[in-house]
Amino acid sequence: MYAIIVTGGKQYKVQTGDVLFVEKLEAEEGAEVKFESVLAVGEEGAVKFGAPTVEGASVAAKVVKNGKGKKLNIITYRPKKGSVRRMGHRQPYTKVEITAINA
């Protein structure tokens, strides 16, 4: 069985046991998280779509860890001015493991 969920403005196709890196959630390590916005739930040959979400469907997940991604180096350059600006960015994420899909 699989489901399509929305979190952090992105859509993910998940199955039980999957490990995902999603946008940072306000949850501690080891906590249970429930995703209520489920767009579709299905298995082989039988798919149920919502308009916009499936009524009563949810996906349960366990927070494995919170962290930051790899560092991105951003360079802003202005030609003929001798101006260079260097910035760095590390996107925060939450690593979750899908434990159950409730249709």
PLY file of the C-alpha trace (Angstrom):
ply
format ascii 1.0
element vertex 103
property float x
property float y
property float z
element edge 102
property int vertex1
property int vertex2
end_header
0.00 0.00 0.00
1.23 3.50 -0.80
0.09 7.08 -0.22
0.88 10.50 -1.62
1.31 13.09 1.14
1.99 16.83 1.22
4.44 18.37 3.68
6.60 21.46 3.41
5.00 22.42 0.10
6.19 19.21 -1.57
4.48 15.93 -2.46
5.95 12.55 -1.57
4.95 9.01 -2.54
5.46 6.87 0.58
5.14 3.25 1.65
5.48 1.67 5.08
9.16 1.51 6.05
10.32 4.36 3.79
12.81 6.91 5.17
12.38 10.49 3.94
14.16 13.81 4.31
11.40 16.44 4.56
11.36 20.15 5.36
11.99 20.83 9.05
9.11 19.82 11.34
8.56 21.08 14.88
9.03 17.67 16.49
11.65 16.16 18.76
13.79 13.16 17.87
11.87 9.92 18.48
8.44 11.62 18.41
5.47 10.40 16.38
4.23 12.66 13.55
0.92 12.35 11.70
0.49 13.65 8.14
-3.19 14.52 7.59
-3.02 15.92 4.05
-3.11 12.72 1.98
-3.84 13.27 -1.73
-4.15 9.61 -2.74
-4.12 6.15 -1.18
-3.76 2.98 -3.19
-2.51 -0.49 -3.78
-2.29 -2.76 -6.80
-5.33 -2.00 -8.97
-7.28 0.12 -6.44
-6.43 3.79 -6.00
-8.53 6.31 -4.07
-8.02 9.99 -4.94
-9.16 12.91 -2.81
-10.68 16.21 -3.82
-8.32 17.72 -2.63
-7.56 15.24 0.18
-8.81 11.76 1.06
-11.32 11.88 3.94
-10.13 10.10 7.08
-6.76 9.06 5.63
-3.51 9.74 7.46
0.09 8.62 7.48
1.98 8.00 10.74
5.73 8.52 10.90
8.52 8.50 13.48
11.12 11.29 13.60
14.57 9.74 13.25
16.58 12.97 13.50
16.68 16.70 12.82
19.67 18.16 11.02
21.09 20.45 8.36
21.96 19.61 4.76
25.26 20.14 2.99
26.57 23.69 2.77
25.81 25.64 -0.39
28.21 28.40 -1.35
26.57 31.37 -3.02
28.69 33.99 -4.76
27.21 37.31 -5.89
29.45 39.11 -8.38
29.08 42.56 -9.89
31.14 42.95 -13.07
33.56 45.89 -13.41
32.95 46.96 -9.80
35.40 44.71 -7.95
32.56 43.56 -5.70
32.15 39.94 -4.65
29.88 38.72 -1.86
30.15 35.20 -0.52
27.31 33.60 1.42
26.64 30.11 2.70
23.39 28.25 3.38
22.49 24.96 5.08
18.86 23.89 4.70
17.35 22.34 7.86
15.58 19.00 7.45
13.79 16.30 9.42
14.47 12.64 8.69
11.28 10.56 9.17
10.46 6.87 8.87
6.95 5.94 7.72
5.37 3.53 10.23
1.73 3.19 9.10
-0.72 4.23 6.37
-4.32 4.56 7.58
-6.82 4.65 4.72
0 1
1 2
2 3
3 4
4 5
5 6
6 7
7 8
8 9
9 10
10 11
11 12
12 13
13 14
14 15
15 16
16 17
17 18
18 19
19 20
20 21
21 22
22 23
23 24
24 25
25 26
26 27
27 28
28 29
29 30
30 31
31 32
32 33
33 34
34 35
35 36
36 37
37 38
38 39
39 40
40 41
41 42
42 43
43 44
44 45
45 46
46 47
47 48
48 49
49 50
50 51
51 52
52 53
53 54
54 55
55 56
56 57
57 58
58 59
59 60
60 61
61 62
62 63
63 64
64 65
65 66
66 67
67 68
68 69
69 70
70 71
71 72
72 73
73 74
74 75
75 76
76 77
77 78
78 79
79 80
80 81
81 82
82 83
83 84
84 85
85 86
86 87
87 88
88 89
89 90
90 91
91 92
92 93
93 94
94 95
95 96
96 97
97 98
98 99
99 100
100 101
101 102
